[in-house]
């Protein structure tokens, strides 16, 4: 299919692989956009009609609306193929738009590739048609906090700034309005490794990478989806592979893996570190956040005044400040947001204090390194009751076992193969309650074990899909059970 023009989607047959349940997510956002532009879409998902009823109703509502709004176009009713995938929906079509949650190793994706069918994502389609500068953020951890903080700074200067991507908001939700205005607005996209893997064909054709590429860090993760850690690292490098020498690449000096990746960066490298460096970058010096550029230092804000707390969040602040200054945002705005921004939900989120017991939701901690960051922040007094475990992603839990032994007074484990690995790593050094089959039981067990001054931390270090719809459902269930205490 010729993807050079949006108009070419009129009458094209397009399969949307993965509908999902997020109202502005990749699946629903893509389906709406394609219907609006006259594509004949087939929506296929392994979930059944009961599970996707709300999403289907949304799509059909938009179909009816677009028929009224665009009488000059042929607007086709979508076809739903649910509870299964059919090979003909991947090889007898013009294009497949793959939801980021769908593995590229899927036999149906491979069949489309072998048939020469174009395979896109909502992000790659946005990149093809958006002609304005884009900030792109990726990393194993910290990318959402960084994206949201950058977004706050951008929005403070332009209320139409676009913050989208791997935060359950498809950038296609904004594309048509952006093109109709015919003027730029700031854009920041959070990109998962799977989103990045969809971008090279678009990069190659339009010869355009991110104007500012941000890589927060790279830790072993998703090894159930990658053959090796090296493959996972390469997926992150895509963010800067198509940059030009005039574009910026912002990297974390403090992580060796990322520091070595910097040798392969194509743009101007701008480092971030909690220790002062001589190269251009954003650093901590004498208790101050300092931006160094062209041999000159600019004092930004005292570390003590930052709204985000914790060493791992300091990395996110440094990165966000670097992006904002390079983008041309005023120092006053940067300082204001740096003081006011407290973080995002589901990431070390203080939910509530009940009977002098603090409940913290860290559901997006889906690998052991992120759990250890939370334990490092909250566990100095060894008063943590940790709720953890779930489905395995082929990760190692040996270091996490030591961290739990040093900071936790009790460990509560959901059902799941990763839970057994965590329990083995702890090796009887902390009292453990395992086999928890619901969030209600987890929270009630934690409450019964906690004393005044304790912290109940839900930081799983594992995937959620064996018990919950996704990690955000897991977080919402935690919040709900804590509210009910």
ZIDA-V55139 format. One record per residue. N is the residue number from 1. OMEGA is omega in radians with two decimals (none if undefined). Layout:
N&OMEGA + N&OMEGA
This chain:
1&3.07 + 2&-3.08 + 3&-3.07 + 4&-3.11 + 5&3.08 + 6&-3.09 + 7&-3.10 + 8&3.07 + 9&3.10 + 10&3.12 + 11&3.11 + 12&3.09 + 13&-3.02 + 14&3.05 + 15&3.02 + 16&-3.06 + 17&-3.12 + 18&-3.13 + 19&3.13 + 20&-3.03 + 21&-3.13 + 22&-3.04 + 23&3.11 + 24&-3.07 + 25&-3.04 + 26&-3.07 + 27&-3.12 + 28&3.12 + 29&3.13 + 30&-3.11 + 31&3.12 + 32&-3.07 + 33&-3.12 + 34&3.09 + 35&-3.12 + 36&-3.10 + 37&2.94 + 38&3.10 + 39&2.99 + 40&-2.97 + 41&3.00 + 42&3.13 + 43&-3.10 + 44&-3.09 + 45&3.12 + 46&3.03 + 47&-3.08 + 48&-3.07 + 49&3.14 + 50&-3.11 + 51&-3.03 + 52&-3.08 + 53&-3.11 + 54&3.13 + 55&3.11 + 56&3.12 + 57&3.10 + 58&-3.12 + 59&-3.12 + 60&3.06 + 61&3.11 + 62&3.09 + 63&3.13 + 64&-3.13 + 65&-3.10 + 66&3.08 + 67&3.12 + 68&-3.06 + 69&-3.02 + 70&-3.12 + 71&-3.12 + 72&-3.14 + 73&2.93 + 74&3.13 + 75&-3.04 + 76&3.04 + 77&3.14 + 78&3.04 + 79&-3.14 + 80&3.02 + 81&-2.97 + 82&-3.13 + 83&-3.14 + 84&2.91 + 85&3.11 + 86&-3.08 + 87&-3.10 + 88&3.12 + 89&3.14 + 90&-3.09 + 91&-3.13 + 92&-3.13 + 93&-3.14 + 94&-3.05 + 95&3.00 + 96&3.03 + 97&-3.00 + 98&3.04 + 99&-3.10 + 100&-3.14 + 101&-3.12 + 102&-3.13 + 103&3.09 + 104&3.14 + 105&-3.12 + 106&3.14 + 107&-3.12 + 108&3.04 + 109&3.11 + 110&3.12 + 111&3.10 + 112&3.12 + 113&-3.11 + 114&3.12 + 115&3.13 + 116&3.13 + 117&3.11 + 118&3.10 + 119&-3.06 + 120&2.96 + 121&3.09 + 122&-3.14 + 123&-3.13 + 124&3.08 + 125&3.10 + 126&-3.08 + 127&-3.13 + 128&-2.96 + 129&3.10 + 130&-3.06 + 131&-3.05 + 132&-3.13 + 133&-3.09 + 134&2.95 + 135&-3.13 + 136&-3.07 + 137&3.02 + 138&-3.12 + 139&3.12 + 140&3.11 + 141&3.11 + 142&-3.03 + 143&3.13 + 144&3.11 + 145&3.13 + 146&3.14 + 147&-3.11 + 148&-3.14 + 149&3.05 + 150&3.13 + 151&3.10 + 152&3.14 + 153&3.12 + 154&-3.11 + 155&3.11 + 156&3.13 + 157&3.13 + 158&-3.05 + 159&3.10 + 160&3.08 + 161&-3.09 + 162&3.08 + 163&-2.98 + 164&3.13 + 165&-3.02 + 166&3.06 + 167&3.12 + 168&3.05 + 169&3.14 + 170&3.09 + 171&3.10 + 172&3.07 + 173&-3.02 + 174&-2.93 + 175&-3.04 + 176&3.10 + 177&3.14 + 178&-3.12 + 179&3.12 + 180&3.12 + 181&3.11 + 182&3.01 + 183&-3.04 + 184&2.91 + 185&-3.11 + 186&-3.12 + 187&3.00 + 188&-3.11 + 189&2.95 + 190&-3.06 + 191&2.99 + 192&3.11 + 193&-3.13 + 194&3.05 + 195&3.13 + 196&-3.11 + 197&3.12 + 198&-2.94 + 199&-3.07 + 200&3.10 + 201&3.11 + 202&3.10 + 203&-3.06 + 204&-3.06 + 205&-3.10 + 206&3.09 + 207&-3.08 + 208&2.99 + 209&3.13 + 210&3.08 + 211&2.94 + 212&3.10 + 213&-3.10 + 214&3.03 + 215&-3.03 + 216&-3.12 + 217&3.05 + 218&3.08 + 219&3.09 + 220&-3.14 + 221&3.08 + 222&-3.10 + 223&2.95 + 224&3.13 + 225&-3.11 + 226&-3.12 + 227&-3.10 + 228&3.05 + 229&3.12 + 230&3.10 + 231&3.12 + 232&3.09 + 233&-3.12 + 234&3.12 + 235&3.12 + 236&-3.12 + 237&3.14 + 238&-3.07 + 239&3.14 + 240&-3.06 + 241&-3.07 + 242&3.08 + 243&3.04 + 244&-3.13 + 245&-3.12 + 246&-3.10 + 247&-3.05 + 248&3.02 + 249&-3.09 + 250&-3.00 + 251&-3.12 + 252&-3.14 + 253&-3.00 + 254&3.10 + 255&-3.03 + 256&-3.13 + 257&-3.13 + 258&3.13 + 259&3.12 + 260&3.10 + 261&3.14 + 262&3.12 + 263&-3.10 + 264&-3.14 + 265&-3.11 + 266&-3.10 + 267&3.06 + 268&-3.10 + 269&3.13 + 270&-3.00 + 271&2.97 + 272&-3.10 + 273&3.07 + 274&3.01 + 275&-3.03 + 276&3.09 + 277&-3.13 + 278&-3.11 + 279&3.07 + 280&3.14 + 281&3.12 + 282&-2.95 + 283&2.96 + 284&-3.13 + 285&3.12 + 286&3.09 + 287&-3.13 + 288&2.90 + 289&-3.04 + 290&3.03 + 291&-3.14 + 292&-3.13 + 293&3.14 + 294&3.07 + 295&-3.12 + 296&3.12 + 297&3.06 + 298&3.12 + 299&-3.08 + 300&-3.05 + 301&3.05 + 302&3.12 + 303&-3.10 + 304&-3.10 + 305&-3.09 + 306&3.10 + 307&3.10 + 308&-3.12 + 309&3.10 + 310&-3.11 + 311&-3.11 + 312&3.11 + 313&3.07 + 314&3.06 + 315&-3.14 + 316&3.12 + 317&-3.13 + 318&3.14 + 319&-3.11 + 320&3.11 + 321&3.13 + 322&3.13 + 323&-3.07 + 324&-3.12 + 325&3.12 + 326&3.13 + 327&3.11 + 328&3.10 + 329&-3.04 + 330&3.12 + 331&-3.12 + 332&3.12 + 333&3.14 + 334&-3.14 + 335&-3.11 + 336&-3.11 + 337&3.13 + 338&3.11 + 339&-2.99 + 340&-3.02 + 341&-3.06 + 342&-3.12 + 343&-3.10 + 344&-3.13 + 345&3.09 + 346&3.11 + 347&-3.09 + 348&-3.07 + 349&3.06 + 350&-3.02 + 351&-3.02 + 352&2.98 + 353&-3.12 + 354&-3.14 + 355&3.13 + 356&3.02 + 357&-3.09 + 358&-3.13 + 359&-3.04 + 360&3.13 + 361&3.13 + 362&-2.99 + 363&-3.13 + 364&3.01 + 365&-3.08 + 366&3.01 + 367&-2.99 + 368&-3.12 + 369&-3.13 + 370&3.07 + 371&-3.13 + 372&3.07 + 373&3.11 + 374&3.11 + 375&3.11 + 376&-3.13 + 377&-2.96 + 378&-2.90 + 379&-3.07 + 380&-3.08 + 381&3.12 + 382&-3.04 + 383&-3.11 + 384&2.88 + 385&-3.00 + 386&2.98 + 387&-3.00 + 388&3.04 + 389&-3.10 + 390&-3.07 + 391&-3.08 + 392&3.03 + 393&3.13 + 394&-3.13 + 395&3.09 + 396&-3.10 + 397&-3.07 + 398&3.13 + 399&3.11 + 400&3.09 + 401&3.11 + 402&-3.13 + 403&3.11 + 404&-3.14 + 405&-3.08 + 406&-2.98 + 407&-2.99 + 408&3.07 + 409&3.08 + 410&3.14 + 411&3.10 + 412&-3.01 + 413&2.97 + 414&2.97 + 415&3.08 + 416&-3.11 + 417&3.08 + 418&-3.13 + 419&3.12 + 420&3.12 + 421&3.10 + 422&3.14 + 423&3.10 + 424&-3.12 + 425&3.11 + 426&3.00 + 427&3.02 + 428&3.14 + 429&3.13 + 430&3.06 + 431&-3.01 + 432&2.99 + 433&-3.06 + 434&3.11 + 435&-3.14 + 436&-3.02 + 437&3.07 + 438&3.11 + 439&3.12 + 440&-3.14 + 441&3.13 + 442&-3.10 + 443&3.13 + 444&3.08 + 445&3.12 + 446&3.13 + 447&-3.11 + 448&-3.10 + 449&-2.99 + 450&3.05 + 451&3.13 + 452&3.12 + 453&-3.14 + 454&3.09 + 455&3.01 + 456&-3.05 + 457&3.03 + 458&-3.09 + 459&-2.82 + 460&-3.09 + 461&-3.07 + 462&3.10 + 463&-2.98 + 464&-2.82 + 465&3.11 + 466&-3.10 + 467&-3.03 + 468&3.11 + 469&-3.14 + 470&-3.08 + 471&-3.12 + 472&3.01 + 473&3.09 + 474&3.13 + 475&3.14 + 476&3.09 + 477&3.10 + 478&3.13 + 479&-3.11 + 480&-3.13 + 481&3.11 + 482&3.09 + 483&-3.08 + 484&-3.11 + 485&none
